[in-house]
Amino acid sequence: MGVMDVRTVFAAFLPIFLLFTGSIVHANEIYAGSTVSFYFENCINMTVDILCSNTIGDGEFTLYPNCSLLNSTIHTQKWSCSCTNKYALEITTSPASRNNCTFIITYVERLLMPEKVVEYHHSSSDTIVKEPELINTTTIERVIYIPSENYTSNIEYLNETVQNLSKKIDELYNLTQELKQTTEPTEGGNDPKALAIVVLMIFILLVFLVKSPPQGR
Amino acid sequence: MKKLATPVLAVLLLLAGVGFAAITNLISNTVHVDVQTKTPIEIKFVDAGPNDDSVKVTIEGDNAITVDMYAGSTFYFNYTVTNHANNPIDRYPVVIVSSDKSFSAGLQEIQQIVYYDANYPDGLDITDMTYCVNEDGILTPLRECNTDGTATTVELFFDNNGDGEPQPYTITAGATWWYRIDVVTNPATAGTYTITYEEHFTLP
């Protein structure tokens, strides 16, 4: 059995299958030319298969938004829709449509679980597991504030301090210079007192030498 | 050995905490909807006349009337159009007239056509804005219709801008509009006529 034969058999039995299915599930009756909407809170991908008992005419179905027709046969159509969260699929039928169809909407939704921050604290004796808690961090920017009316008094105080310090430094400098002059030796070594002492010592030594006779006579 | 186990356990618990920080799930769902579409435009003849000694008009179903009259008489019919869809629809209404005799060239059997609706409650002579619809869809002015003396059926379209191009009459969603057509026949005309009203439509 060739490919075309399979399609022919499928096309022949599809209306019978849909008729049988329709006897079980009551179809919603809508007026051709109307738009039916389906809302999806979370959606990232969607395909829509349309199966009809009668021949699907050109432009009989329009899917919106962001939908494109992937393939079409006499009794079927397959659409792909790029859906997003809070997506409303709108299927509009042509006013000339006279058909009995089943829409199979297959969509993938992404569910984001709320993030939890879990802290574990460890001590030397045992392990303590805390309950999950949400930790909020807040950054505080501190600004040093000086009232404008205190600027003048602060500057005067600083000037006075600087002057006092300068005066102290000058006093200390003078005292240092005096001490330095006191401890420094006289230039050239010609101190009259020292010379007089040296001369006196030599005189006393000579007196002792003159008064004591030589012991060998 | 016990001293070593406690820090190892703490490290394992810390790693487990990092692993559970964020979770994303993907779920695939399927929705089945069974839909049966039916005609959105409801057309209904609501009145026809005058049903006196000269003209007998009978409503046949919702969209057809039969006229039996003496030549030169005037008859009328009222009809309503309702759009049940939730979208506006572009309508292309046509009137199909069938006779037990062939029509003359230029449809001389029809002397005048007067049109009424909510916008024209006093009537509008549309004789010169009425066109025959050819098999290829081309419009031909009423007086130039190529009926060649053999045709017993003609399809007429009211082209309100008179350019010979079929333009749609858009009816809003859920609206019901009424119309009345008065037809003055030629005194030289006699016969039985069946008038059928049809609409072809698309989305705007």
Contacts between the chains, C-beta under 8 A, distances in Angstrom:
chain1	res1	chain2	res2	distance
A	21	B	34	7.8
A	22	B	34	6.8
A	22	B	36	7.9
A	25	B	34	5.4
A	26	B	34	7.4
A	27	B	34	4.0
A	27	B	35	6.2
A	27	B	36	4.2
A	28	B	33	6.9
A	28	B	34	6.3
A	28	B	35	5.3
A	28	B	36	7.0
A	29	B	35	7.9
A	29	B	36	5.0
A	29	B	37	7.9
A	29	B	38	6.1
A	30	B	35	5.7
A	30	B	36	7.3
A	30	B	37	5.9
A	30	B	38	7.6
A	31	B	37	7.3
A	31	B	38	6.1
A	31	B	39	7.3
A	31	B	40	4.0
A	31	B	84	4.2
A	31	B	85	4.5
A	31	B	86	7.7
A	32	B	37	4.4
A	32	B	38	6.5
A	32	B	39	6.2
A	32	B	40	4.9
A	32	B	85	6.7
A	33	B	40	4.1
A	33	B	83	7.6
A	33	B	85	3.5
A	33	B	87	5.4
A	33	B	89	5.1
A	33	B	201	7.3
A	33	B	203	6.2
A	34	B	40	6.8
A	34	B	84	7.9
A	34	B	85	4.3
A	34	B	86	4.7
A	34	B	87	6.2
A	35	B	86	5.9
A	35	B	87	5.7
A	36	B	33	7.7
A	36	B	35	7.1
A	38	B	31	6.7
A	38	B	33	7.6
A	44	B	26	7.8
A	92	B	87	6.7
A	92	B	203	7.0
A	93	B	35	7.9
A	93	B	37	5.3
A	94	B	202	7.2
A	94	B	203	6.5
A	95	B	39	8.0
A	95	B	40	5.3
A	95	B	41	7.2
A	95	B	85	6.7
A	95	B	89	5.0
A	95	B	201	4.5
A	95	B	202	6.1
A	95	B	203	6.2
A	96	B	200	7.8
A	96	B	201	7.0
A	96	B	202	7.2
A	97	B	37	4.4
A	98	B	37	6.2
A	98	B	38	7.1
A	98	B	39	7.1
A	99	B	36	7.5
A	99	B	37	5.2
A	100	B	34	7.8
A	100	B	35	7.7
A	100	B	36	4.8
A	100	B	37	7.8
A	101	B	34	7.5
A	101	B	35	5.3
A	101	B	36	7.7
A	101	B	37	7.4
A	102	B	32	6.5
A	102	B	33	7.0
A	102	B	34	5.2
A	102	B	35	7.5
A	103	B	31	7.6
A	103	B	32	7.3
A	103	B	33	4.3
A	103	B	34	7.9
A	103	B	35	6.4
A	104	B	30	6.5
A	104	B	31	7.5
A	104	B	32	5.8
A	105	B	30	6.9
A	105	B	31	4.2
A	105	B	32	7.9
A	105	B	33	7.2
A	106	B	28	6.8
A	106	B	29	7.3
A	106	B	30	4.9
A	106	B	31	7.9
A	107	B	28	7.4
A	107	B	29	5.8
A	107	B	30	8.0
A	107	B	31	7.7
A	108	B	26	5.9
A	108	B	27	7.1
A	108	B	28	5.1
A	108	B	29	7.8
A	109	B	26	7.5
A	109	B	27	5.3
A	109	B	28	8.0
A	109	B	29	6.5
A	110	B	24	6.4
A	110	B	25	7.3
A	110	B	26	5.7
A	110	B	27	8.0
A	111	B	24	7.3
A	111	B	25	4.5
A	111	B	26	7.8
A	111	B	27	6.3
A	112	B	24	5.9
A	113	B	22	7.1
A	113	B	23	4.1
A	113	B	24	7.0
A	113	B	25	6.9
A	115	B	21	6.2
A	115	B	22	5.0
A	116	B	20	6.9
A	116	B	21	7.2
A	117	B	21	7.5
A	118	B	17	4.1
A	118	B	20	6.4
A	118	B	21	7.7
A	119	B	17	7.3
A	120	B	10	6.7
A	120	B	13	4.7
A	120	B	14	5.4
A	120	B	17	5.7
A	122	B	6	7.6
A	122	B	7	7.3
A	122	B	10	3.8
A	124	B	6	7.6
A	125	B	6	8.0
A	126	B	6	7.1
A	127	B	6	6.7
A	127	B	9	5.6
A	127	B	10	5.3
A	127	B	13	6.4
A	129	B	13	6.6
